[in-house]
């Protein structure tokens, strides 16, 4: 069965508001990225405990930690960044989730990230080893301007660093914005590594973000094939319908509901079972 989740901070900064909107659509998982205007990794232990208690009170669970790990330049200090991944693992365990979203680094100022493949792989290997030691799964998301922007580079990371603790997040809209057709160009290469979906759609020509099914993301085809081959993980809404930023996006409550219902319509049309009915 497919499990629904979403980046609650796209609804608003308050965790209780996030849960209220999600619960209204029978979604009981949340991908933790921003709470109270802070990234989840920047919250103090007491603040994290407060979030945990509020989630338990509302019968909510975390699907993943939506971390910004890997969203720094390849020439920036890696050791300090690796310590941040250790914190992400601690937070994941606190919220009883094994998943941490990660990225594969921006180029140096004015540079080409593909010229730094060796350092990207070294860092991803170190991150995978830490994930193994910390008993978490880091899920690499395809993202604009990082090494893993396109499907071949994503596959390069996943094949060169073979680890059950390094998997893929598949984001159709990010592939569209990068100039790819997700089902035709990306899914055949990556489907064996995909552990998790981030759901947003995009129109290639206009470079605009739209609800699932309204763009060029081929989301129905991707999800149909995923379900056919037994996918039973999380689909996490990251709609970006009002604003898309480098480290977060915003939709607001009403547009987030629009995004949830658009995805449900796709899942209903392909006969998929999901937990938010």
Buried (B, 14 or more C-beta within 10 A) or exposed (E): EBBBBBBBBBBBBBBEEBBBBBBEBEBBBBBBBBBBEEBBBEBEEEBBEBBBEBBEEBEBBBBBBBBBBBBBBBBEEBEEBBEBBEBBBBBBBBBEBBBBBBBBBBBBEEEEBEEBBEBBBEBBBBBBBBBBEBEBBBBBBBBEEBBBBBBEBBBBBBEEBEBEBBBBBBBBBBBBBBEBBBBEBBBEBBBEBBBBBBBBBBBBEEEBBBBBBBBBBBBBBBBBBBBEEEBEBBBBBBBBBBEBEEEBBBBBBEBBBBBBEBBBEBBEEBEBEBBBE
